[in-house]
């Protein structure tokens, strides 16, 4: 009788435990920049591979001392791969695209930068300063993986996107004065 009761309880609690695992907390990351702080909420439930990849870079200190190297008004700011002298940092292996996660490239969202290969994202990310729905996944278009959103400091992003830019070697839209990510640090989750 006790065994039957325990089995019954186990069956009742197993789905609850499985449900809790799928509702993992959405981590917060603060980017301390030379222009002010930007706090991001990451969508672990919608882009688990991308979020774990981003957090691996954050936790290792990879982003500390990198710059926002591509700034395009009325579009986005991109960072996470270059030092102030435009030396590209060595990255981890590329990750699989999660662009079909039904998240949209809207103002304030954070997405992974990549090459023409949808599964080529490594460390670089961008923050949308406007709605850029043309960057979403659609049939026949691989899109860009949205994995977070700015919850504090969008005014800092809006300021960064106004920076005067020029060319640096083969790179375009590079701020004339480096805009540093001084430190990227994980906060408590929501």
C-alpha positions as CSV (number, residue, x, y, z in Angstrom):
1,X,0.0,0.0,0.0
2,X,2.8,2.4,0.9
3,X,4.7,1.6,-2.3
4,X,1.6,2.2,-4.3
5,X,1.1,5.6,-2.6
6,X,4.7,6.6,-3.2
7,X,4.5,5.6,-6.8
8,X,1.3,7.6,-7.2
9,X,3.0,10.6,-5.5
10,X,6.1,10.2,-7.7
11,X,3.9,10.3,-10.8
12,X,2.2,13.4,-9.5
13,X,5.5,15.2,-8.7
14,X,7.5,14.1,-11.8
15,X,5.6,16.5,-14.1
16,X,6.0,19.3,-11.6
17,X,9.7,18.8,-11.5
18,X,9.9,18.7,-15.3
19,X,7.8,21.8,-15.6
20,X,10.2,23.6,-13.2
21,X,13.2,22.7,-15.3
22,X,11.6,24.3,-18.4
23,X,10.9,27.6,-16.5
24,X,14.5,28.4,-15.7
25,X,15.1,31.9,-14.5
26,X,16.0,34.6,-17.0
27,X,19.5,35.8,-16.1
28,X,20.4,39.5,-15.9
29,X,23.7,40.9,-17.2
30,X,24.9,44.4,-16.7
31,X,27.2,45.9,-19.3
32,X,29.2,48.6,-17.6
33,X,30.2,50.8,-20.6
34,X,32.3,54.0,-20.9
35,X,28.9,55.8,-21.6
36,X,26.9,54.3,-18.7
37,X,25.3,51.0,-17.7
38,X,23.0,48.7,-19.7
39,X,21.2,45.9,-18.0
40,X,19.9,43.0,-20.1
41,X,17.4,40.3,-19.3
42,X,18.2,37.1,-21.2
43,X,15.5,34.7,-22.4
44,X,16.9,31.4,-21.4
45,X,13.5,29.7,-22.0
46,X,13.4,30.9,-25.7
47,X,17.1,30.7,-26.6
48,X,18.8,28.3,-24.2
49,X,21.9,27.6,-26.4
50,X,22.4,31.3,-27.2
51,X,22.0,32.4,-23.6
52,X,24.4,29.8,-22.2
53,X,26.9,30.8,-24.9
54,X,26.6,34.5,-24.0
55,X,26.9,33.8,-20.3
56,X,30.1,31.7,-20.9
57,X,31.6,34.8,-22.5
58,X,30.3,37.0,-19.6
59,X,31.6,34.7,-16.9
60,X,35.0,34.3,-18.5
61,X,35.5,38.1,-18.7
62,X,35.7,37.9,-22.5
63,X,33.7,41.1,-23.0
64,X,35.7,43.2,-20.6
65,X,37.7,45.8,-22.6
66,X,35.9,45.1,-25.9
67,X,34.2,47.9,-27.8
68,X,31.0,48.7,-29.6
69,X,32.6,48.5,-33.0
70,X,29.7,49.0,-35.3
71,X,27.1,51.8,-34.7
72,X,24.4,52.6,-37.2
73,X,21.8,55.3,-36.4
74,X,18.2,54.2,-36.7
75,X,19.3,50.6,-36.8
76,X,21.6,49.0,-34.1
77,X,24.8,49.0,-32.0
78,X,27.1,46.0,-32.3
79,X,29.8,44.8,-29.9
80,X,31.5,41.9,-28.3
81,X,34.3,41.0,-30.6
82,X,37.0,43.7,-31.0
83,X,39.5,45.5,-28.8
84,X,39.9,49.3,-29.1
85,X,42.7,48.8,-31.7
86,X,40.2,46.8,-33.8
87,X,42.0,43.5,-33.0
88,X,39.4,40.7,-33.2
89,X,39.4,38.5,-30.1
90,X,39.6,34.7,-30.5
91,X,36.2,33.1,-29.8
92,X,34.6,29.8,-28.8
93,X,33.1,27.6,-31.5
94,X,30.0,28.9,-33.3
95,X,26.6,28.0,-32.1
96,X,23.4,26.8,-33.8
97,X,20.8,29.5,-34.7
98,X,17.7,29.7,-32.5
99,X,16.1,32.4,-34.7
100,X,12.9,30.4,-35.0
101,X,12.1,31.1,-31.3
102,X,9.3,33.5,-32.2
103,X,11.1,36.5,-30.6
104,X,11.3,39.6,-32.8
105,X,14.0,42.1,-33.5
106,X,12.2,45.0,-31.9
107,X,13.6,48.1,-30.2
108,X,15.6,47.2,-27.2
109,X,16.1,43.5,-28.0
110,X,19.5,41.9,-28.1
111,X,20.4,39.5,-30.9
112,X,23.4,37.6,-32.1
113,X,25.5,38.9,-34.9
114,X,26.7,36.3,-37.4
115,X,28.1,35.8,-41.0
116,X,26.0,34.6,-43.9
117,X,26.0,31.2,-42.3
118,X,23.0,31.1,-39.9
119,X,25.0,28.8,-37.5
120,X,28.0,31.1,-37.2
121,X,27.3,33.3,-34.2
122,X,30.1,33.3,-31.6
123,X,30.5,36.3,-29.2
124,X,29.3,39.4,-31.1
125,X,25.8,40.7,-30.4
126,X,23.8,43.8,-31.3
127,X,21.1,45.9,-29.6
128,X,18.2,47.0,-31.8
129,X,17.5,50.8,-31.5
130,X,14.4,50.5,-33.6
131,X,12.0,47.7,-34.8
132,X,14.0,45.7,-37.3
133,X,11.5,43.0,-38.1
134,X,13.3,42.3,-41.4
135,X,16.0,40.6,-39.3
136,X,13.5,38.0,-38.0
137,X,13.3,34.4,-39.1
138,X,10.9,33.8,-41.9
139,X,10.6,30.9,-44.4
140,X,13.5,31.2,-46.7
141,X,15.3,33.8,-44.5
142,X,17.3,32.5,-41.5
143,X,17.1,35.7,-39.4
144,X,19.1,36.7,-36.4
145,X,18.5,35.1,-32.9
146,X,17.0,37.4,-30.4
147,X,18.0,36.2,-26.9
148,X,17.4,39.2,-24.6
149,X,16.2,42.7,-24.0
150,X,17.4,45.9,-22.4
151,X,15.5,46.5,-19.2
152,X,17.6,49.5,-18.0
153,X,19.9,51.8,-19.8
154,X,18.2,52.2,-23.2
155,X,19.1,55.9,-23.0
156,X,22.7,54.8,-22.9
157,X,22.2,52.7,-26.1
158,X,20.4,55.7,-27.7
159,X,23.4,57.9,-26.9
160,X,25.9,55.3,-28.2
161,X,24.1,55.1,-31.5
162,X,24.7,58.9,-32.1
163,X,28.5,58.5,-31.9
164,X,30.4,59.9,-34.9
165,X,31.7,57.0,-37.0
166,X,34.2,56.3,-39.8
167,X,36.1,53.5,-41.3
168,X,38.8,51.5,-39.6
169,X,40.6,49.3,-42.1
170,X,37.9,47.2,-43.8
171,X,35.4,48.0,-41.0
172,X,32.7,50.6,-41.5
173,X,30.5,52.5,-39.0
174,X,33.2,52.3,-36.3
175,X,32.9,55.0,-33.6
176,X,35.8,57.5,-33.9
177,X,36.3,57.4,-30.1
178,X,36.2,53.9,-28.7
179,X,33.1,53.1,-26.7
180,X,34.2,50.5,-24.2
181,X,32.4,47.6,-22.5
182,X,34.4,48.1,-19.3
183,X,32.8,45.0,-17.7
184,X,30.1,42.5,-18.4
185,X,28.7,41.0,-15.2
186,X,26.0,38.5,-14.4
187,X,23.3,39.7,-11.9
188,X,20.7,37.8,-9.9
189,X,18.0,36.2,-12.1
190,X,14.4,37.2,-12.4
